[in-house]
Structures are given as structure tokens and as C-alpha cells.
Amino acid sequence: MEDWKKTDDEDLDEEDILLRNKCRKMSDDELNSIVPVWATDVGKMELPINHPMYSNRIFMQCNVDKLIKNSTNLYDVVFNKKFDGFWHDESRFAHTIERWLKKECVDPPMWDISQNNSFVISDGRHRTVLAQYIGVKDIIVSIPIYLKEDAQELLDANELIEK
């Protein structure tokens, strides 16, 4: 596939190039020490409409491996286990890593049901795969209330009570 060829850096600005190079130099231990920070505070979310206070959604903590296994739309989001320029969204990973290193939060992924009744990550596929890649066992996701029981059964999920 054309997407998987090595990307050159000439279309990126200097900040992107430096950030990608920084991630390319990180050891596995450095990557595995990253702690994701999820935005569950409505004031810190980029898309606050997906916060439980504004929607019929809840936040749940769930097993990331089971989330990926049970989400039918992650087949095309494969991380190649190294930052080497052969992955077309390497910059997206690098920017998320940089945010987490700075203890800045990102919106939790959103789990939904598709028109053909399969479970999908409707937003946050790359964040989900990146969390798994750096060795995170559990992540926070935003789930419609009506999927709560399914999520608990399939994902070893527990509801996070917002205060």
C-alpha cells in the first residue's frame, strides 16, 4: 500500500520534524514510562459535548487490549513498533506522546455501535493504539449509557463516577 512507504520530512514544519526525531530516539523503556492523561474534566476537553454532563455518555475505565479486540474499525490502525518514518501518522503519535510527557490531557476515545451493530471507536483510534503500544493496561473511554452493560461484559470496564 502506498500509505506504508517511508514518508519524507520535507512536507513537515521544523517543530514536527524535531518532535518525530525525538520520538524516534526514545527507548522502549522511555516509551513504556509514559502515563497517558485523559481529559475527564469538561473544562479541559477539546470536544466537551462528549462529556457525561452534556450527553448520554459515561466515562469508563477499561482494558485496552479488550477494547481493541472488540472494536471492528481498528484493522487499519496498526503501529509498527518503532518510529522510523514508515508510518504515515507518525506525527499524530508524536504529538500525543509530547502532550502526555508534558502531563497535558487528551480527550478519551469514544466507543459506539455502528449501523451494522458492531462496536467501533468513533473517535480516538490512534490514541487507543498508542496507549496499547506504550504498555498501558487500562484506559478511559466515553461510552453511551445504553452500552454500559456491554462494555462491562466485553471490556472489563468500570464506570468512573464524575464528581
C-alpha positions as CSV (number, residue, x, y, z in Angstrom):
1,M,0.0,0.0,0.0
2,E,1.2,3.5,-0.8
3,D,0.5,4.7,2.7
4,W,3.1,2.4,4.1
5,K,6.1,3.8,2.2
6,K,8.6,5.8,4.0
7,T,7.5,9.4,4.4
8,D,9.9,12.2,3.9
9,D,10.0,15.1,6.2
10,E,10.0,17.8,3.6
11,D,6.3,18.5,3.9
12,L,6.6,19.0,7.7
13,D,7.4,22.1,9.6
14,E,10.6,22.2,11.8
15,E,8.7,21.6,15.0
16,D,7.1,18.4,13.6
17,I,10.4,17.1,12.4
18,L,12.1,17.7,15.8
19,L,9.2,16.0,17.6
20,R,9.3,13.0,15.3
21,N,13.0,12.7,15.7
22,K,12.7,13.0,19.5
23,C,10.2,10.1,19.5
24,R,12.4,8.1,17.1
25,K,15.3,8.3,19.7
26,M,13.1,7.2,22.6
27,S,13.9,3.8,24.0
28,D,11.3,1.2,24.8
29,D,11.7,1.9,28.5
30,E,11.2,5.6,27.9
31,L,8.0,4.9,25.9
32,N,6.7,2.5,28.4
33,S,7.2,5.0,31.2
34,I,4.7,7.5,29.6
35,V,1.5,7.8,31.6
36,P,-1.5,8.9,29.5
37,V,-3.5,11.8,30.8
38,W,-7.2,11.7,29.8
39,A,-9.5,14.7,29.9
40,T,-12.4,13.9,32.1
41,D,-12.8,17.4,33.3
42,V,-15.3,19.1,31.0
43,G,-13.3,22.3,31.0
44,K,-10.2,20.5,29.7
45,M,-11.9,18.6,26.8
46,E,-11.5,19.7,23.2
47,L,-15.0,18.2,22.5
48,P,-16.9,18.9,25.7
49,I,-20.2,17.8,24.0
50,N,-19.0,14.2,24.6
51,H,-18.7,14.8,28.4
52,P,-21.3,13.0,30.5
53,M,-22.6,16.3,31.8
54,Y,-23.7,17.3,28.3
55,S,-24.6,13.9,26.8
56,N,-26.0,10.5,27.4
57,R,-22.4,9.2,27.7
58,I,-20.4,7.9,30.7
59,F,-16.7,7.6,31.3
60,M,-15.5,4.0,31.9
61,Q,-12.1,2.6,32.6
62,C,-11.5,-0.5,30.5
63,N,-8.9,-3.0,29.4
64,V,-7.2,-1.5,26.3
65,D,-6.4,-5.0,24.7
66,K,-10.1,-6.0,25.0
67,L,-11.2,-2.6,23.7
68,I,-9.1,-3.1,20.6
69,K,-10.1,-6.7,20.2
70,N,-13.8,-5.8,20.3
71,S,-13.7,-2.7,18.1
72,T,-14.2,-3.6,14.5
73,N,-12.7,-0.5,13.0
74,L,-9.1,-0.8,14.2
75,Y,-7.9,-3.1,11.4
76,D,-6.2,-0.2,9.6
77,V,-4.6,1.4,12.6
78,V,-1.5,-0.7,13.1
79,F,1.5,0.7,14.9
80,N,4.7,-0.8,13.5
81,K,6.5,-0.8,16.9
82,K,9.1,1.8,16.0
83,F,9.3,5.4,15.0
84,D,11.2,5.1,11.7
85,G,9.2,7.1,9.2
86,F,7.4,4.1,7.7
87,W,4.1,5.0,9.3
88,H,2.0,7.7,7.7
89,D,0.6,9.1,11.0
90,E,3.8,9.1,13.0
91,S,3.3,12.8,13.7
92,R,-0.1,12.2,15.3
93,F,1.6,9.7,17.7
94,A,4.5,12.1,18.4
95,H,2.2,15.0,19.2
96,T,0.1,12.8,21.6
97,I,3.3,11.5,23.3
98,E,4.5,15.1,23.7
99,R,1.3,16.1,25.4
100,W,1.4,13.1,27.8
101,L,5.1,13.9,28.6
102,K,4.0,17.4,29.5
103,K,1.1,16.0,31.6
104,E,-1.4,17.6,29.2
105,C,-4.6,15.7,28.8
106,V,-6.3,14.4,25.6
107,D,-9.9,13.5,25.2
108,P,-10.7,9.9,25.9
109,P,-11.6,7.7,23.0
110,M,-15.3,7.2,22.2
111,W,-16.8,3.7,21.9
112,D,-20.0,3.4,20.0
113,I,-22.1,1.0,18.0
114,S,-22.1,1.2,14.2
115,Q,-25.0,0.9,11.8
116,N,-24.3,-2.8,11.3
117,N,-24.4,-3.3,15.1
118,S,-20.7,-3.8,15.6
119,F,-18.6,-1.9,18.2
120,V,-16.4,0.8,16.9
121,I,-14.1,3.5,18.2
122,S,-15.8,6.5,16.7
123,D,-13.1,8.9,17.8
124,G,-9.6,8.2,19.3
125,R,-8.5,5.1,17.4
126,H,-4.8,6.3,17.3
127,R,-4.9,7.3,20.9
128,T,-6.1,3.8,21.8
129,V,-3.5,2.0,19.7
130,L,-0.8,4.4,21.1
131,A,-1.8,3.6,24.7
132,Q,-1.6,-0.1,24.0
133,Y,1.8,0.4,22.3
134,I,3.3,2.1,25.3
135,G,2.2,-0.7,27.6
136,V,-0.9,0.8,29.2
137,K,-3.3,-1.8,30.5
138,D,-6.4,0.3,31.1
139,I,-7.7,3.5,29.5
140,I,-10.6,5.8,29.9
141,V,-13.3,5.8,27.2
142,S,-16.5,7.7,26.6
143,I,-19.4,5.3,26.1
144,P,-23.1,5.8,25.5
145,I,-25.1,4.9,28.7
146,Y,-27.0,2.2,26.8
147,L,-23.8,0.4,26.1
148,K,-22.7,0.3,29.7
149,E,-23.6,-3.4,30.3
150,D,-22.0,-4.5,27.0
151,A,-18.8,-2.6,27.9
152,Q,-18.6,-4.1,31.3
153,E,-19.0,-7.6,29.9
154,L,-16.7,-7.2,26.9
155,L,-14.0,-4.8,28.2
156,D,-13.7,-5.5,31.9
157,A,-14.9,-1.9,32.3
158,N,-15.8,0.1,35.4
159,E,-17.8,3.3,35.4
160,L,-15.9,6.4,36.5
161,I,-18.2,8.5,38.7
162,E,-17.8,12.2,37.9
163,K,-17.7,14.5,40.9
